[in-house]
């Protein structure tokens, strides 16, 4: 029986290192299809607009968002106060633009916490499988059994109400969600040839997992992160509405809704404006996430 040629190319032995150049080229190729997706374009326009408003808030505010003027309370929208004033005479426009920064910061940092802790947990679970997978996934399932807002309420109640604790609470909610996404991707990648080749040449499991497998699971993580930012903004607004998120007098869309509920009949604009801000921002991130999925999904990227 003839000896088989067991030589392997360096690419097979070392694994398919994540090629950022190829990733960028594929992204550019798919971006043409992204531009044809009108809903995705609307999404990215909304996201960029909210980011600009948040960054330029000190420049585009009309008044100090914390300044009270009882003499001007409950003014309807006018040239001096684009969105009117609230029950304490504060400028609603200025509070909305500063609230956008709070919403984005909470969303991005909370999702960052979920990614930083959830990704390695899911990666280890998916790679080692067996008892390790069983223990980790049962813990994650136990956390997922709680509704997100209820879990966040528990964490905020334990830690106390503040901006930093709100971000931590929402981040804890998303750890098991990112763990499950990562686990599914790692389970698929670990069966590929480059993983077996890495084992054959003596590469450690952690090196295979974090240097070769994880970089090839970035696409679903990026898409999920974009979508979860929208959910994090909703959760922060809900916590602030309940008085357990951003504390007054700091501007937050959720707390603005809470303050407006008393005036919903006499001055409905106080509730409509922050409600629209939340809805439009969440819609923008969701549409943007759908567009990213079209670009980054490898099944859609095949030509």
N, C-alpha and C positions, 0 to 999 in steps of 0.2 A: 504494500500500500504506500503510495507516494506521500512524502511529508507535505503537510499543508504549509503555506506561507503565512506565518502568524505575525509578520511584521505589521506594524501599524503606523499610520502617518501621525506626525506630531499633533495634528488637529484632533484626531480621535483620542490620543492618549491624554492630552491636556484638557479635552472637552471644548465645546464651542464657546469660547470666550465671547462675552457680550460685545458685539461690534457696534459701537455708538455711531460710526459713520454709516453703516448699513441701516441702522435704526433711523437715522436722520433722513437718509435717502428714501426709505420706505414711507416715512412720515410725509415727506414732500410729495411723493407720488400720490399718496392717499388724500393729501390736502385738497387736490383738485375736486375729488368727490365730496369732500367736506364742504367746499364752497358751493356745490350744487344743492346741498342740503339746507334749505332755507331756515328750517327750525333750528338747526345747529348754529347757523350764522346769527340768528336772533339771540340764541343763548350766549354766544361768545361776546356779542355786542353788549348784552345786559351785564355780563360778568365784568367786562372791561370798564363799563360805565360806573358800576358800583365801586370798583377798585379806585377809579379816578376820583370819585366823590369822596371816598374815605381818605385818600392821600391829600386831597386839596381842601379838606374840611375847614382848616383855619383860614383859608383864603376866600372861600365862597360862603362862609357863614355871614349872616346879616347882623346878628347880635350875639352876645355871649349866651351860650345855651343854658347856663346856670343862673343867669340874671333874672330876678323876679321884679315884676312891675304890676302890682295889683290894680293900678289905675287903668291898665291896658288889658285886663284879663278877658278871655273869651272873645277876642276880636275875630271876625270872619276874615278869610284870606283877602289881602289888599296889597298895594304896591310896597308898603313898608314891611309887611309880614306876609310873604308869599303864601304860606300855609296857615296864616292866622296865629293866634296865641292861645296858650292853655289856661287852666283855671288859676294859675299863679302868674299869668302875664308873660310867661317865657315864650320865646320865638320858636314855633313848631318846626320851621324850616331848618334852623340851626341845630335843633335837637335831632332831627332826622338825619342830617348829613354826618353829625358826630356819632349817631347811633349806628351808621353803616360801618364805621371803623370798629366799633365794639363787636358787631355781628360777625364781621370777617375775621377779626382776631380770635374770637372764641371758636369759630368754625374751623379755622386752619390749625390752631394749636391743639384743639381737642382731637381732630383727625390725626395730627402729628403724633399725639400720645398713643392713639389707637394703632397707628402704623408701627411706631418704635417698639411697642411691647407685643402687639398681636402678631406681627410678621415673624419674629424668631420663634414664638410659641407654636404657630401653625407650621413653620418649616420643620422644626424638630419633630412635631407630631406626625407630619406626613412622611418624613424621611425614615424614621426609625420604626414606625408602625407598632404592631404588637401591643404589649401592655402599656408602653409609654403613650401610644396613641389613644388607647382606651381611657387611661387616667386623665390625660389632658383634655380630650374631647368631652368626657363626662362633666368635667369642671366647667368647660366653656358652655355646654348645653344647659347646665344649672344656671349660669349667668344669663343666657339667652332666654330662659324661661320667664324672666321678669320683663315686663314691658319697658322699653327704653326710658320713658319719662319717670316711671316708678323707680327704676334703678338709680337714675340720676337724682331723684328726690331723696332716696336713702343716703346716697353719698354726700349730698349737700347738707342734709340734716346732721350727719356725723361730723363733717368738717366745718360747717358754718357757711353762712351766705357771704360770698365775696366773688370778685371777678376771677381770681386764680382758682378758687375752689369750684366755681362753675365749670371752668375749662377742664379741671381734673375729673369732675363728676361725669361730664359728657365723654371725655376720653376713655374712662373706664368702661362706659357703655359700649364703645366701639372696638375694644380690644378683642372680644370673642368673634366679632364679625370679620375683622381682618384676619384673625387666626384661621377661620374656616376658609376664607378665600385663598389664603396662602397655602393651606394644607391641600386643597384640591389641585392647585397648580403644581405643587411639589410631588404629589402622588403621580401625576402624569409625567413629569420630567424625570423622576427617579428610575423609570423603566427604560430610558433611552440608552443608546449604545455608549455614549461618552461617559456616563456614570459608571457602567461596568468596567470600561477601560481605565478609568481613574482608580478603581479599586485594585485592578490587576497590577498596576505599577506602584502600588503601595501608598497612594495618596490618602490622607486621613479623611474620615467621614465628615468632620466639621469643615475641612477645606473643600471637599466636593460640594457640600451643601451650601456654604456661604460664598464661595468664590465662583462656582460654576452654575449650580441650579438656581439660586435666588435671583441672580441678574437676568435669567431667562424667564422670570415670572413677573417682571415689572409691569407689563401691559395691563393685566387685570387689576393690579393694585392701583395703578394710576387712575383707571376708570372709576373704581370703587371709591377712591379717595375724593374724587371730584363730586360724586353723587352724595357721599356721606357729609361733605361740607354743608350741603343744602339741608340735610336732616339735622346736623348739629346746630345750624342757625335756628331751625324750628324748635329744637329742644331748649336752646338758650332763651328764646322768646317765651316759651311756655313756662320755664322756671322763673323768669323775670315777671311774667304776668301773675304768677302765684306768690310773688314777693320773696322768692328764694334764690334769685339770680343776681343780676347787677343791682346794687342798692341805690336808691335815690340819694342825692339829686342827679347822679350820673345818668346821662341819656341812654336809654335802651328801648328798642322798638316794643318789646314785650311789656316793660313797665309803663310805656306811654299808652298802650292799649288798656292796661289795668286802670290807669288814672282816668281814661276817657270813658270807661263804662258807665260812670255816673251821669255823664252828659250825652249819652248816645241818642237821646230823643231831641234835646235842645240844640246840641252842637255836634252832629254826627261826623263832621270832618275830622274831629280829634281822634276818632277810631278808624275812619276810612283811610287816612293818610298813612299811619304806621302799618295798618293791615295790608295796604297795597305794597308798601316797601318790602314787607316780609314775603308776600306772595310773588312779587316780580323777581326778587333776588333768588328765591328757592327755585322758581321756574327756570331762571337763567342757568343756574348750576346744573339742573336736571337735563336741560336741552344740550348744554355744553358737554355733559357726561355722555349723552347718547352719541354726540358727534365724535367724541374721542374713541368711543367703542367701535365706531365704523372705521376709524383710522388704525387703531392698534390691535384689533382682533385679527390674529394670524389667519383665520379662516377667510376673512374678508379681504386680507392683503394678498392672497394668492392670485396670480394672473395666468 
